[in-house]
Amino acid sequence: MTQLAPLAFNHAGVTVPDIFAAIDWYGEVLGLTHIMGPRLLEAASSATHETPSIFGPRFARAYQAHLLTANGTGLELFQFVDPPVDPPDGEMAWWRPGTWHLCFTHPDVPAMAARIAKAGGRQRIPPVFFVPGRPFQLVYCEDPWGNVIEIISHSYAEIFANWPQPGMSVAPVFVDRPAAAATAP
């Protein structure tokens, strides 16, 4: 297989129980721009004929809206109506396959965590400087519906492209790829 150039990250989909409140919250708290919707998705509608194949046979109706981040990446919000959205169980399910958090960049991590909490979200941990000698800070929070949001102070490339970072007193431990996995597709 030929090597592919890196793809651009286009959007992430997030389920919420109240799409109108979520549009407002993500706009007011994180500054995202509402660009479309909500629109009605129905399994029985020819306008959204793709939904049964995407969501499966239990799906009947949902609302969908699109928001935009500062760098042009989308946040696609879904409110499932039939069947309705289950309430969150309160666990940050990092051990399950799939996406378990969204991350946004903001230079003042503590201020953004306080903003999220003040607007009905939740701060899960105190802000952490995670590379000794470097100004990289992060915090984990939640939106009002239990979706985990990380706020990080610097760009992804700036933080993770040049490890070990200057100032690290303990070298990171990297894991070698097992020989059998190196040839797997």
C-alpha positions in Angstrom: 0.0 0.0 0.0 1.4 3.4 -0.9 1.9 6.0 1.8 -0.9 8.6 1.9 -0.3 12.3 2.8 -2.0 13.2 6.1 -5.7 14.0 5.8 -7.2 17.1 7.3 -9.5 16.5 10.3 -12.9 17.5 9.1 -15.3 17.2 12.1 -16.4 15.2 15.1 -20.0 14.2 15.9 -21.3 14.7 19.5 -24.6 13.5 20.9 -26.5 15.8 23.2 -30.0 15.6 24.7 -30.9 19.3 23.8 -29.5 20.5 20.5 -30.7 24.1 21.0 -29.0 24.4 24.4 -25.9 22.8 22.9 -25.7 25.2 20.0 -25.9 28.1 22.4 -23.5 26.6 24.9 -20.7 25.7 22.4 -21.2 29.1 20.8 -21.2 31.2 24.0 -18.6 29.2 26.0 -16.1 28.0 23.3 -16.9 30.6 20.6 -17.9 28.1 17.9 -19.9 29.5 15.0 -23.3 27.9 14.3 -23.3 27.4 10.5 -26.3 25.1 9.8 -29.3 23.5 11.4 -30.7 22.0 13.3 -32.2 20.0 10.6 -34.6 17.0 11.0 -33.2 13.6 10.1 -35.8 10.9 9.6 -35.3 7.3 8.6 -38.5 7.4 6.6 -37.7 10.6 4.7 -36.2 10.6 1.2 -34.4 13.8 2.2 -32.3 11.9 4.7 -32.4 8.5 3.1 -28.8 7.7 4.3 -29.8 7.7 8.0 -31.0 4.1 8.4 -27.8 2.7 7.0 -25.7 5.0 9.3 -27.7 4.6 12.5 -29.3 1.1 12.1 -32.8 -0.2 12.4 -33.7 1.4 15.8 -33.2 4.9 14.4 -36.3 6.9 13.5 -35.7 10.7 14.1 -32.9 13.1 15.2 -31.9 16.7 14.9 -28.5 17.7 13.5 -26.6 21.0 13.6 -23.1 22.0 12.5 -20.7 24.4 14.3 -17.3 25.6 13.2 -14.1 26.1 15.2 -11.6 28.8 14.7 -9.4 26.6 12.4 -12.3 25.4 10.3 -12.9 22.0 11.9 -16.5 21.1 12.4 -18.5 20.0 15.4 -21.6 18.1 14.4 -24.2 17.9 17.1 -26.9 15.3 17.2 -30.0 15.1 19.4 -31.6 11.7 18.9 -35.4 12.0 19.3 -36.7 8.5 18.5 -35.2 6.6 20.3 -34.2 9.4 22.7 -30.8 10.1 24.1 -29.9 8.1 27.2 -28.7 10.1 30.2 -24.9 9.9 30.7 -23.6 7.4 33.3 -21.0 9.8 34.7 -18.0 7.7 33.6 -15.3 9.0 31.4 -15.1 5.8 29.3 -11.5 6.1 28.2 -11.1 2.3 28.3 -13.8 1.7 25.6 -12.9 2.0 21.9 -13.9 5.2 20.2 -13.6 8.9 20.9 -13.7 9.8 24.6 -12.9 13.5 24.5 -12.7 16.6 22.3 -9.8 18.9 22.7 -9.7 22.7 22.2 -6.7 25.0 22.3 -6.8 28.1 24.6 -3.8 29.9 26.1 -5.4 30.4 29.5 -6.4 26.9 30.6 -7.6 27.8 34.1 -9.8 30.6 32.9 -11.4 28.4 30.2 -12.0 25.7 32.8 -13.7 28.2 35.1 -15.7 29.5 32.1 -16.9 26.0 31.3 -17.8 25.3 35.0 -19.6 28.6 35.3 -21.7 27.9 32.2 -23.1 24.6 33.6 -20.2 22.3 32.6 -17.8 20.6 35.0 -14.1 20.7 35.6 -12.9 17.1 36.1 -9.3 17.7 37.3 -7.2 20.8 38.3 -5.1 22.3 35.5 -1.8 20.5 35.0 1.5 21.5 33.6 2.5 18.2 32.1 6.0 18.7 30.8 8.6 20.0 33.4 10.2 23.2 32.2 7.6 23.9 29.5 4.5 26.0 29.6 2.2 23.3 28.3 -1.0 23.0 30.5 -4.1 21.0 30.2 -7.4 20.4 32.0 -10.2 17.9 31.5 -13.8 19.2 31.8 -17.3 18.2 30.6 -20.0 20.1 28.8 -23.4 20.2 30.6 -24.3 16.8 29.0 -21.3 14.8 30.1 -19.2 15.0 26.9 -15.5 15.2 28.0 -13.6 18.3 26.8 -9.9 18.8 27.2 -8.5 22.4 27.1 -4.8 22.5 26.2 -2.6 25.6 26.1 -0.6 25.1 22.9 -1.0 23.5 19.5 -0.8 19.8 19.1 2.2 19.9 16.9 4.1 22.3 19.2 3.6 20.0 22.2 4.0 16.5 20.7 6.2 16.7 17.6 9.6 17.1 19.4 9.7 14.6 22.3 11.5 14.5 24.5 10.9 18.2 25.1 13.6 20.4 26.6 13.3 20.5 30.4 12.0 17.0 30.8 13.9 15.5 33.8 12.7 12.0 33.1 12.9 10.6 29.6 9.7 9.3 28.1 9.4 5.6 27.5 8.5 4.7 24.0 7.0 1.3 23.1 8.5 -0.7 20.2 6.1 -2.1 17.7 5.9 -5.9 17.9 7.5 -7.6 14.9 4.3 -9.4 13.8 2.3 -6.1 13.9 4.8 -4.3 11.6 3.6 -6.2 8.6 -0.1 -6.2 9.3 -2.3 -4.1 7.0 
